[in-house]
Amino acid sequence: MDRQDVGLLIGLPYSAAVTLTGTSDGSALAQNLTLLIENTTGTATTVWTGKMSDFSSVSLGTFTSGTPKTFRFTVTFPTANAVATLQDAATTETLRFTGVGQ
């Protein structure tokens, strides 16, 4: 049985290149929010940073069995760019992790 057919199986070694993709609703709020994605496994390193509306995809590297990785997602609203019309605004960012076995 091929792991591509059934997904990752518990207890079996694996290695997969993982990509994170995102889709923003493109709202005015998303255009004013800053998204920071960090790999916090060990010393924190920036994976991606920019306007939330600009995020489309980033490689998260290779994941292997028995080696966990931790990521932190931080969204900030810069007060210097605060706009009264954004009060009570809402936005959506859909994130998808995709792994390709190696």
Protein Blocks (a to p, Z undefined) as FASTA:
>chain_A
ZZklnopaehiacddddddddddehiaklmmpccddddfehjaddfbgcdfklpmbdceb
jadehiacdddddddddfklgcfklgoiacddddddddddZZ
